[in-house]
Amino acid sequence: MCLYSCSGESAATMETDVFKMDDYNDIKGLLEPYPPLYAKDFPLILFWVPKSGSTTLHRWFLFQNGSPEDVCLMSDEEVHHYRNTMYTEKPGYTKELAEHLLKQKKDAYKLVRNPFRRAVSLFLTAVSAGDILDGMSFKQFLYQLQKAGAFDRHLAPQYINGEEEVVEHYIYLEDFKAHIREIENKYRLIKAPLSKLSKSPHHFSNFMVKKEKSADAAVTKTTFDWVIPTYESFYDKEATQLVADIFKKDFEVYGFDPNHVT
């Protein structure tokens, strides 16, 4: 993704109009491929990565910034399309966002998720989308992920090198409602209907009811028939260590315990 072409500005404009290109290069990796959520009259800059509750965060951001009243009814795809059309792909978006980050004009938050839960979600999403070999187990998936580093950015760790230089606060998905209410109170924002904003057909949690040993169980697109093992069921000692190794930086930076799945 070319940040300059998407934002409608050339590198020369970025360098002379607002700040030095060297400064911009210091944070460029934080702005792609998933630009943080930013609006001129909104007090926060919100960082996110896939499979960490990002669509709910997007709906909340759009709700707070006067998006259509039916934002709660938008599909995940519609939410992300609306974000691109109304925000990230508009001329000047990247330039203004980078300037605010470098000059710390707004408070920066990042939504993060327990790596143990996220790893299972990554696996199930890949299976349901047919993106991995039929019959692969969770543990085989982890070994492939460890070997490849990441199949794509969706499957990469949440931590992005250098984020601690600009991100001041973290929103933990496991305590999303409480954290969002604190933010709404602190910045005098509208109290959003979080239960409606969080509804998504892509959430697996409502179907994860089976308690069985599943770390080595072969899974295909038709295997679980929407009755899925609980996320803890995918872990044995070996799978736990694999996730702790693959997502080591996530555990370190965000304070999750790599030794306890629950």
C-alpha positions in Angstrom: 0.0 0.0 0.0 1.3 3.4 -1.0 0.6 5.9 1.8 1.3 8.9 -0.4 -1.0 7.9 -3.3 -3.8 6.9 -0.9 -3.6 10.2 0.9 -3.2 12.2 -2.3 0.2 13.8 -1.4 3.7 13.4 -2.7 6.7 12.7 -0.5 7.9 16.2 -1.3 4.7 17.7 0.1 5.0 15.6 3.2 8.6 16.7 3.8 8.2 20.5 3.2 4.6 21.1 4.3 4.5 19.7 7.8 7.6 17.9 9.0 10.9 16.4 7.9 10.7 13.1 6.1 13.1 11.5 8.5 10.6 12.1 11.3 7.8 10.5 9.2 10.0 7.5 8.4 10.3 6.8 12.1 6.6 6.1 12.3 5.8 4.9 8.8 5.7 1.3 9.9 2.9 2.1 12.4 0.7 3.5 9.7 0.6 0.6 7.3 -1.0 -1.6 6.3 -3.7 -0.7 9.0 -3.8 3.1 9.4 -5.0 4.1 12.9 -8.4 5.7 13.3 -8.2 9.5 13.3 -10.7 12.3 12.9 -9.9 16.0 13.2 -12.4 16.8 15.9 -12.1 13.5 17.8 -9.7 13.5 20.8 -8.1 10.1 20.3 -6.1 8.2 17.8 -6.9 4.5 17.8 -4.5 1.8 16.8 -5.7 -1.7 15.8 -4.8 -4.9 14.1 -7.0 -7.7 12.7 -8.6 -10.4 15.0 -8.3 -8.2 18.1 -11.9 -6.9 18.2 -11.1 -4.2 15.6 -14.5 -4.2 13.9 -16.2 -3.3 17.2 -13.7 -0.6 17.8 -14.4 0.7 14.2 -18.1 0.8 14.9 -17.6 2.7 18.1 -15.3 5.2 16.4 -17.8 5.7 13.6 -20.7 6.1 16.1 -18.7 8.7 18.0 -18.0 10.6 14.8 -21.5 11.0 13.6 -21.7 8.1 11.2 -25.1 6.8 9.9 -27.5 5.7 12.7 -27.5 2.2 11.2 -23.8 1.6 11.9 -24.8 -1.1 14.3 -26.4 -3.0 11.4 -23.4 -2.6 9.0 -21.7 -5.8 8.1 -18.0 -6.1 8.9 -17.2 -5.5 5.2 -19.4 -2.4 5.1 -17.8 -1.0 8.2 -14.3 -1.2 6.8 -15.4 0.1 3.4 -17.1 3.1 5.1 -13.9 3.7 7.1 -11.8 3.7 3.9 -14.2 5.9 2.0 -14.8 8.5 4.7 -11.5 8.5 6.4 -8.3 6.6 5.5 -8.4 7.1 1.8 -9.3 10.8 1.8 -6.6 13.3 0.8 -4.7 14.6 3.7 -5.6 11.8 6.1 -2.2 10.2 6.4 -0.5 13.6 6.6 -2.7 14.9 9.4 -2.5 11.6 11.3 1.3 11.5 11.2 1.6 15.1 12.3 -0.7 14.5 15.3 1.3 11.5 16.3 4.7 13.1 16.0 3.6 16.2 17.8 1.5 14.2 20.3 -1.5 16.4 19.7 -4.0 13.7 20.6 -3.9 10.8 23.1 -3.1 7.4 21.3 -4.7 4.2 22.4 -4.4 0.6 21.0 -6.8 -2.2 21.2 -5.1 -5.5 22.1 -6.2 -9.1 22.8 -4.9 -12.0 24.8 -2.6 -13.8 22.4 -3.9 -17.2 23.5 -7.4 -16.3 22.4 -6.3 -14.5 19.3 -4.2 -17.4 18.1 -7.3 -19.7 18.2 -9.4 -17.0 16.4 -6.7 -16.7 13.7 -6.8 -20.5 13.2 -10.6 -20.8 13.0 -10.8 -17.8 10.7 -8.2 -19.4 8.4 -10.1 -22.7 8.4 -13.5 -21.1 7.8 -12.1 -19.1 4.9 -10.4 -22.1 3.4 -7.0 -20.4 3.6 -5.1 -23.3 5.0 -4.8 -27.0 4.1 -7.8 -29.1 4.9 -7.2 -31.3 7.9 -4.6 -29.1 9.6 -4.7 -29.1 13.4 -4.2 -26.1 15.6 -0.7 -27.3 16.6 0.3 -27.9 12.9 -1.0 -24.4 12.1 1.2 -22.9 14.9 4.3 -24.8 13.6 3.6 -23.4 10.1 3.2 -19.9 11.5 6.4 -20.2 13.5 8.3 -21.4 10.5 6.9 -18.7 8.2 7.0 -15.9 10.6 3.6 -14.9 9.4 1.5 -16.0 6.4 0.3 -12.4 6.1 -0.2 -9.4 8.3 -3.5 -10.7 9.6 -1.6 -13.6 11.2 1.3 -11.5 12.5 1.8 -10.5 16.2 -0.1 -7.5 17.4 3.0 -5.6 18.5 4.5 -3.3 15.8 8.0 -2.2 16.3 8.2 1.3 17.8 4.6 1.6 18.8 5.5 2.4 22.4 7.0 5.7 21.1 3.5 7.0 20.3 0.9 4.7 21.9 0.3 5.8 25.5 -2.6 3.6 26.5 -4.0 0.1 25.8 -7.6 -1.0 25.6 -7.9 -4.7 26.5 -10.5 -6.6 24.5 -11.2 -8.8 27.5 -12.3 -5.7 29.4 -13.5 -3.8 26.4 -16.8 -2.4 27.8 -15.2 -1.2 31.0 -12.3 0.5 29.2 -14.6 2.1 26.7 -16.9 3.5 29.4 -13.8 5.0 31.1 -12.7 6.6 27.9 -16.2 8.0 27.2 -16.3 9.5 30.6 -12.8 10.9 30.5 -13.3 12.6 27.1 -17.0 13.4 27.6 -18.0 11.3 24.6 -21.5 9.8 23.9 -22.3 6.6 25.7 -22.4 4.1 22.9 -24.7 1.0 22.7 -21.8 -1.4 23.0 -23.9 -4.6 22.9 -25.2 -3.6 19.5 -21.9 -2.4 18.2 -20.2 -5.7 19.1 -22.5 -8.0 17.2 -20.8 -9.8 14.3 -21.4 -13.0 12.3 -17.6 -13.5 12.4 -17.4 -14.0 16.2 -16.8 -17.6 17.1 -17.2 -17.3 20.8 -21.0 -18.0 20.8 -20.3 -21.4 19.2 -17.3 -22.5 21.3 -19.0 -24.9 23.7 -17.3 -28.2 23.3 -14.8 -29.2 25.9 -12.4 -31.7 24.4 -8.7 -32.1 23.7 -8.3 -30.4 20.3 -4.7 -29.3 19.9 -4.0 -32.2 17.5 -7.4 -32.6 16.1 -7.7 -32.2 12.3 -10.0 -29.4 11.4 -11.7 -28.6 8.0 -14.2 -26.1 6.9 -17.0 -28.5 7.6 -15.6 -30.2 10.7 -17.1 -28.1 13.5 -20.5 -27.4 11.9 -20.6 -24.3 14.2 -20.2 -26.3 17.3 -16.6 -25.5 18.2 -14.3 -26.5 21.1 -13.7 -23.9 23.7 -10.5 -21.9 23.1 -8.8 -23.6 26.1 -9.5 -27.0 24.5 -7.0 -26.2 21.7 -4.1 -26.0 24.2 -1.8 -28.6 25.6 1.7 -27.9 27.0 3.2 -27.8 23.5 0.7 -25.5 21.9 0.9 -23.2 24.9 4.7 -22.9 24.5 4.4 -22.4 20.7 2.0 -19.4 21.2 4.2 -18.0 23.9 7.2 -18.1 21.5 5.4 -16.9 18.4 3.7 -14.0 20.1 6.4 -13.3 22.7 6.5 -9.6 22.2 2.7 -9.3 22.6 3.0 -11.0 26.0 5.9 -8.8 27.1 4.5 -5.4 25.9 0.8 -5.9 26.8 1.4 -7.7 30.1 -0.3 -11.0 29.4 0.9 -14.1 31.3 2.5 -16.6 28.8 2.2 -19.4 31.2 -1.5 -19.5 31.8 -4.0 -20.0 29.0 -7.0 -19.1 31.1 
